[in-house]
Each structure stands twice: as structure tokens, then as C-alpha cells.
């Protein structure tokens, strides 16, 4: 039986992970749950799964949790600090960590999990975008593993099963739905509202990820993540509105293998949890006879200029990935709060990248310093706009 730590247990990935666990109760034991502030859902998860440890990052949420939980089960301990979280992640009774904290905030826990030799199921793409090369080094030194559970990279992983050498791979093809503005005239982008940007046509996601999907910044980040995960340089993006083909791999014989399923995160999560075996996911079956059509097109780079930033950062290397991610997170937050327009997101990110000095990172603490400086620079530009 695998023992799990789920970081971000009340978010969409966390709740989907627990749904997969419900379908495989004989295979997994939930030992640790971590969330930010949703104490109501944490109470429900605590009562159902009875983990050894839980943690809420928000101090207010901790107080509300304790005042509403009644008597906490003797089996469960509420941790009080980040240091205690690190100790739990390093403990022997946890072997698999589901890293589903959104954004750069998830880097520290991913780092500590890998450093302690854990099997990390990675949904937090930002950590790997920012520090992929560095985390690969830590993983190799500690004999830990990094396993993707976002839909695109999980799909590529499945397509590569049985392939013994990357020399037989021509390119990776990431698919994206195109988001809510695929058919919208570019001249109307200036009037896009936060409410429109978070209304994804295929996936049910959080606000930040939904905005990233609408700008296709998520694909920019996924290109970078795929580069570090699979060590392949030729990576293409195709628009696929139906959201059925999650990614493809083209080989040197010009054949292409694709992974298809209904758009449900429980499928890549189940693949990661069960690998190398297949386990029940609880997702619906795919009925191709009802879908009829699968369509693909190249992205419009005028509408989605974020895609160009991936190649720029891969060319620059070093801290460019940290700067890109920090600027994007601050811009998306500002857009959601009505401080900047939709088109300002890309403009400001580009300004921050242009003004920044790119360096190489040797220690994990340096990522946090560059992240802090980049956020300050981004917010200075936001304040002037």
C-alpha cells in the first residue's frame, strides 16, 4: 500500500486525487493533507481519510478549523509551522507526494520532497518551469523520481512507454483547447474581463490556471516543463478545441502516437498513482462515436504571443524562467483584481524580461531571491501603467 502526502488537497487536483483514492482504497493510505485556507473542506477530508498529519497555511484558517472540527481524531495532528511540514515530508512513512500547490509557492515543498528521496507526482508546473534543471539534479542525487500528472505531460509519458531511446523521437506535440477566446477577434481582446477569462470551455480549473489557459501562457510553461521532463528540444503546440487528444509524440519513422481520453484530471492522476499498472480512475469512458470530429490548427501568435516566450526563455536559460513565472503570476493577479487590462499581461511580462539580468542559479535560495526581485519589478511597472 502506497502512503500519500497531498499538497493542495482542497484544490481541484487535490480533490481529484482523493477521488481516485476512493476508487482504490486497498492501494493507498492518505498520511498528510496540506491546504491553504479552505478549512471547511479540510474538516471533511480529515473525517473521511483520517491522515496522520494536516496543515493549513492560513493562520485564520487554522483557528477556524480548530473551532469547527470539534474533537480532532487521535490519529490526526495539526502541524503548526512550515518547518514541521518539511519534517513530515522527510519522514519514512510517506513515499509518494502529490505536489498540487498552485504557482511558485509550491517550489519549496517539491524541493524538500525530492531531496528526501520521495516519488513526486508533479501537478505544480511552475516549480518545474522555474527550477527544472536544478530539480533534475536534486532528483538524481537523492534517487527520487519526478512523475508528471498534468494532462499533457502525462499523455506524453504514456505515449513513450516502450520507447527505449530518445533518438527515435522527432518531436513532442502539446495540445491545447485554445481557451475561451479562440474565435474572438483580436481587436476585441482589449475589452476581455476577468469573468470571461476564467470561464474555460473544457476544463474546470482555478482562476489563475484558467487565465493562463486563455492567454496560452499555460502552454508556454508546458513547453518549458516538457523540455526538462523529457530532454527533447523540438516541441510544438497545436490547438485542439475538443480537448480529447491530450498530447502526441512523433517518431523518426513519421508515425505519431497520441493519448486520448475525456478531459478529466482523474485519468492522469490515476496513471501517476498506479504506474506501471493501470488502476481505476473514476472518470467517464471515451465514446469516439459521439464525438465524431477531432480538429487541430496552429495557434495564432498575434492572439497568443505568450507561446513565443517559451523559446526565448529556453534560449536565455538561467533565471529567465523564474522571472517569466514571477511576472506572469503578478500580472494575472493584477488582471483579476482589475488593475490592468488583459493585453497588459503580455506587455508587462515582456518588459520585465527585457529589463532583467539573466544569471545562473547554484542554490535553491537563489530562486526565491530572484522571484522576489522579479515580483517587485513587475509591480513597479503595474503601478506606472
C-alpha distance (Angstrom), angle and dihedral (degrees) to the residues before:
residue distance angle dihedral
X1 . . .
X2 3.82 . .
X3 3.81 117.9 .
X4 3.80 114.7 -139.5
X5 3.78 138.3 -154.5
X6 3.81 111.2 -167.1
X7 3.80 113.4 -161.2
X8 3.79 108.3 -163.5
X9 3.79 94.5 21.6
X10 3.82 96.2 166.9
X11 3.82 95.7 50.8
X12 3.80 126.2 87.5
X13 3.83 95.0 -88.8
X14 3.79 92.4 43.7
X15 3.79 94.8 50.6
X16 3.82 90.7 45.2
X17 3.81 89.4 51.6
X18 3.79 91.1 52.8
X19 3.80 89.2 49.2
X20 3.81 89.3 56.4
X21 3.81 88.9 48.4
X22 3.82 89.2 54.0
X23 3.81 88.6 58.2
X24 3.82 91.2 49.0
X25 3.80 106.0 37.5
X26 3.80 92.2 149.9
X27 3.81 92.3 57.7
X28 3.82 105.6 46.6
X29 3.78 140.1 45.9
X30 3.83 118.2 -164.3
X31 3.82 107.2 -138.5
X32 3.81 103.9 164.5
X33 3.81 134.4 25.3
X34 3.81 123.3 -172.3
X35 3.80 127.6 -175.4
X36 3.78 138.8 159.5
X37 3.79 109.3 -127.2
X38 3.82 113.0 -33.3
X39 3.79 96.1 111.0
X40 3.82 94.2 162.0
X41 3.80 92.7 61.5
X42 3.80 90.9 40.2
X43 3.82 88.6 57.6
X44 3.81 90.2 54.1
X45 3.81 92.1 46.9
X46 3.80 91.1 47.8
X47 3.77 92.9 52.0
X48 3.81 93.1 47.6
X49 3.82 102.5 41.1
X50 3.83 101.6 24.4
X51 3.81 96.7 -151.0
X52 3.79 121.9 -165.0
X53 3.79 91.6 -122.1
X54 3.79 139.2 18.0
X55 3.78 132.9 -178.3
X56 3.80 134.7 -165.9
X57 3.81 115.5 -165.7
X58 3.80 94.3 -155.8
X59 3.82 113.2 80.9
X60 3.80 90.3 -152.1
X61 3.80 89.9 52.2
X62 3.82 90.4 51.7
X63 3.80 90.8 54.2
X64 3.81 92.3 46.5
X65 3.80 90.6 46.8
X66 3.80 92.8 53.5
X67 3.79 93.7 45.4
X68 3.82 92.6 50.2
X69 3.78 104.3 35.7
X70 3.79 95.1 71.7
X71 3.79 105.7 -153.7
X72 3.79 113.7 0.6
X73 3.78 111.8 -132.3
X74 3.79 114.9 -99.0
X75 3.80 85.8 -123.1
X76 3.83 93.5 62.7
X77 3.82 130.8 68.3
X78 3.81 123.1 -167.4
X79 3.81 107.8 -139.0
X80 3.80 118.3 -138.1
X81 3.81 105.7 -157.5
X82 3.80 147.1 26.5
X83 3.81 88.6 -111.3
X84 3.79 90.0 61.1
X85 3.81 89.4 49.4
X86 3.81 89.6 55.3
X87 3.81 90.0 50.6
X88 3.81 91.6 51.8
X89 3.81 92.1 47.7
X90 3.79 88.1 53.2
X91 3.80 95.0 49.0
X92 3.79 123.4 111.3
X93 3.81 95.8 -124.9
X94 3.84 91.9 69.9
X95 3.79 117.9 69.1
X96 3.83 103.2 159.9
X97 3.81 126.9 46.8
X98 3.82 121.5 -166.2
X99 3.82 103.4 -153.1
X100 3.81 104.9 -157.0
X101 3.81 103.7 143.0
X102 3.81 107.5 130.4
X103 3.79 119.3 -116.5
X104 3.80 135.4 -12.7
X105 3.81 89.2 -31.6
X106 3.80 88.0 79.9
X107 3.82 95.9 61.2
X108 3.80 97.9 86.7
X109 3.81 94.7 52.8
X110 3.82 91.9 45.5
X111 3.80 89.6 50.7
X112 3.81 94.2 49.8
X113 3.80 92.2 45.3
X114 3.80 92.3 52.7
X115 3.80 92.8 42.9
X116 3.81 88.4 55.9
X117 3.80 93.5 52.3
X118 3.80 98.7 -105.7
X119 3.79 128.3 155.7
X120 3.83 101.1 -114.7
X121 3.80 120.6 -156.8
X122 3.79 101.1 -158.4
X123 3.79 120.9 -147.5
X124 3.81 92.1 144.2
X125 3.81 98.7 88.9
X126 3.80 93.2 174.0
X127 3.82 92.4 67.8
X128 3.77 91.3 54.0
X129 3.79 93.9 43.1
X130 3.80 91.2 52.8
X131 3.80 97.9 41.5
X132 3.80 108.6 10.8
X133 3.79 97.4 131.3
X134 3.81 91.2 44.7
X135 3.83 93.4 47.1
X136 3.81 90.7 49.2
X137 3.80 87.9 56.8
X138 3.83 92.3 49.3
X139 3.80 90.7 47.2
X140 3.80 91.8 52.4
X141 3.81 92.9 47.6
X142 3.82 94.1 49.2
X143 3.81 97.6 37.7
X144 3.82 90.3 -121.6
X145 3.80 125.7 141.0
X146 3.80 135.3 -129.6
X147 3.79 115.6 -151.5
X148 3.84 121.6 -178.7
X149 3.80 118.7 -131.2
X150 3.78 101.0 173.4
X151 3.79 108.1 108.5
X152 3.81 99.3 -110.8
X153 3.80 99.0 48.0
X154 3.78 92.5 39.5
X155 3.81 86.9 54.2
X156 3.81 91.4 52.1
X157 3.79 90.5 48.0
X158 3.80 89.8 53.7
X159 3.81 92.0 47.3
X160 3.80 90.3 53.4
X161 3.79 96.9 54.6
X162 3.79 109.5 125.0
X163 3.81 93.2 17.2
X164 3.80 105.8 124.8
X165 3.80 100.5 -173.2
X166 3.78 132.9 35.3
X167 3.82 87.0 -144.1
X168 3.81 87.5 81.7
X169 3.83 91.5 58.5
X170 3.81 118.7 93.5
X171 3.80 99.8 -180.0
X172 3.78 146.7 -27.7
X173 3.81 119.4 -118.8
X174 3.80 116.9 -155.1
X175 3.79 116.7 -164.5
X176 3.78 128.9 -149.9
X177 3.78 132.9 -178.9
X178 3.80 92.4 -129.7
X179 3.78 90.7 -120.6
X180 3.80 127.3 -118.9
X181 3.82 95.5 -44.9
X182 3.79 101.3 53.0
X183 3.82 93.2 113.8
X184 3.79 97.0 30.8
X185 3.80 117.8 113.6
X186 3.79 111.2 -108.1
X187 3.81 90.4 -131.2
X188 3.82 87.5 66.3
X189 3.83 95.1 52.7
X190 3.81 90.9 92.8
X191 3.81 89.8 69.0
X192 3.83 97.7 48.7
X193 3.80 111.1 131.1
X194 3.82 129.3 -150.5
X195 3.80 89.2 -113.1
X196 3.81 90.5 57.5
X197 3.81 93.6 44.8
X198 3.81 95.2 54.6
X199 3.83 93.5 50.2
X200 3.81 99.5 94.6
X201 3.83 114.4 -168.8
X202 3.83 96.4 -143.8
X203 3.81 115.0 15.5
X204 3.80 131.4 53.1
X205 3.81 104.2 -135.2
X206 3.79 143.1 148.3
X207 3.81 121.9 -83.1
X208 3.81 98.5 -100.3
X209 3.79 94.6 48.5
X210 3.81 91.0 45.0
X211 3.81 91.8 55.1
X212 3.82 89.6 47.1
X213 3.79 88.4 52.8
X214 3.80 92.0 50.8
X215 3.84 92.2 52.3
X216 3.82 91.0 37.9
X217 3.79 88.4 -124.7
X218 3.79 84.1 129.7
X219 3.82 88.4 64.9
X220 3.80 90.3 47.5
X221 3.81 88.8 55.0
X222 3.81 91.4 43.5
X223 3.81 92.0 53.9
X224 3.80 89.1 55.1
X225 3.80 92.2 44.1
X226 3.81 91.4 49.8
X227 3.80 89.8 51.5
X228 3.80 91.3 57.6
X229 3.80 96.2 38.6
X230 3.79 99.6 48.7
X231 3.83 104.0 19.3
X232 3.81 91.5 -129.2
X233 3.81 120.1 135.9
X234 3.82 101.9 -167.6
X235 3.81 104.1 78.5
X236 3.81 124.4 158.7
X237 3.81 132.7 -172.6
X238 3.81 123.8 -143.0
X239 3.79 127.8 -173.9
X240 3.80 110.4 -122.5
X241 3.83 109.6 174.3
X242 3.81 96.5 -172.2
X243 3.82 92.2 63.4
X244 3.82 93.2 -144.1
X245 3.82 101.8 112.8
X246 3.79 103.9 60.7
X247 3.81 98.5 -173.3
X248 3.80 141.8 -30.8
X249 3.79 139.8 -144.6
X250 3.80 122.7 -146.5
X251 3.81 117.3 -155.0
X252 3.79 132.6 -154.4
X253 3.81 91.4 -99.5
X254 3.85 86.8 61.2
X255 3.80 92.7 -111.7
X256 3.81 118.6 134.2
X257 3.80 128.3 -148.8
X258 3.81 117.8 -160.6
X259 3.80 133.6 -173.5
X260 3.82 115.8 -137.9
X261 3.79 132.5 -172.3
X262 3.77 141.6 130.2
X263 3.83 110.2 -73.3
X264 3.80 98.2 -94.5
X265 3.81 124.1 132.2
X266 3.79 91.2 -147.1
X267 3.83 88.8 76.8
X268 3.84 98.1 60.3
X269 3.81 89.3 39.0
X270 3.81 91.0 53.4
X271 3.81 89.6 47.8
X272 3.79 90.2 54.2
X273 3.79 95.5 43.8
X274 3.78 95.5 46.3
X275 3.80 103.3 35.1
X276 3.00 127.7 166.4
X277 3.81 85.0 23.5
X278 3.80 125.1 55.0
X279 3.81 114.4 -121.7
X280 3.83 132.7 -174.9
X281 3.81 112.4 -81.8
X282 3.79 101.9 -173.6
X283 3.82 90.0 -127.2
X284 3.80 123.6 132.3
X285 3.79 120.1 -95.6
X286 3.79 119.3 -104.2
X287 3.82 114.4 -111.0
X288 3.79 106.5 -165.9
X289 3.80 91.9 -179.5
X290 3.81 88.6 65.6
X291 3.79 94.7 46.9
X292 3.83 94.8 53.3
X293 3.82 95.9 176.5
X294 3.80 136.1 52.6
X295 3.81 112.8 -174.2
X296 3.80 133.3 -171.5
X297 3.79 135.0 -172.7
X298 3.78 139.0 166.1
X299 3.82 115.7 -98.7
X300 3.81 120.0 -104.2
X301 3.81 102.7 -117.7
X302 3.80 91.8 -160.1
X303 3.80 89.1 61.0
X304 3.80 94.4 36.6
X305 3.83 108.1 32.8
X306 3.82 90.5 154.7
X307 3.81 87.3 83.9
X308 3.81 89.8 67.5
X309 3.80 90.9 58.1
X310 3.81 92.0 66.5
X311 3.81 93.1 63.7
X312 3.80 90.8 41.9
X313 3.81 92.1 54.5
X314 3.80 94.0 42.6
X315 3.79 87.3 53.2
X316 3.82 93.1 48.0
X317 3.82 96.5 39.6
X318 3.81 121.4 175.2
X319 3.79 116.2 71.5
X320 3.82 94.5 -10.9
X321 3.82 89.1 97.9
X322 3.81 92.2 53.9
X323 3.80 91.4 47.7
X324 3.81 92.2 48.2
X325 3.79 93.1 50.5
X326 3.81 95.7 44.5
X327 3.80 92.7 48.7
X328 3.79 91.7 47.9
X329 3.81 94.2 49.3
X330 3.81 92.0 50.4
X331 3.81 93.1 45.0
X332 3.80 93.3 49.1
X333 3.80 89.9 49.1
X334 3.81 90.7 49.6
X335 3.81 91.2 48.3
X336 3.81 92.4 50.1
X337 3.82 88.4 51.3
X338 3.81 91.9 50.2
X339 3.81 95.2 -113.3
X340 3.82 96.4 121.5
X341 3.79 137.0 20.3
X342 3.79 125.6 -105.6
X343 3.82 92.5 -105.3
X344 3.81 90.6 50.1
X345 3.81 89.9 68.1
X346 3.80 94.7 73.7
X347 3.81 94.5 35.0
X348 3.79 93.2 55.5
X349 3.82 94.7 43.5
X350 3.81 89.0 53.1
X351 3.81 91.2 49.1
X352 3.79 92.0 51.5
X353 3.81 92.2 49.2
X354 3.81 91.4 48.1
X355 3.82 92.8 50.5
X356 3.81 96.4 45.0
X357 3.79 128.4 93.6
X358 3.81 111.2 -131.0
X359 3.81 116.0 -137.5
X360 3.80 137.0 167.8
X361 3.80 122.0 -104.1
X362 3.80 125.0 -135.9
X363 3.83 103.1 169.8
X364 3.81 131.7 39.6
X365 3.83 92.3 -121.4
X366 3.81 89.4 65.1
X367 3.81 90.9 64.8
X368 3.79 89.7 59.1
X369 3.80 92.8 49.5
X370 3.82 92.8 49.5
X371 3.80 89.6 45.7
X372 3.82 91.1 52.5
X373 3.81 93.4 48.2
X374 3.81 92.2 46.6
X375 3.80 92.3 51.4
X376 3.80 90.5 50.2
X377 3.80 91.2 50.3
X378 3.81 91.3 47.4
X379 3.79 93.2 50.2
X380 3.81 90.8 48.0
X381 3.80 89.3 56.9
X382 3.82 91.6 44.4
X383 3.81 89.9 53.3
X384 3.81 91.0 53.4
X385 3.83 95.9 47.9
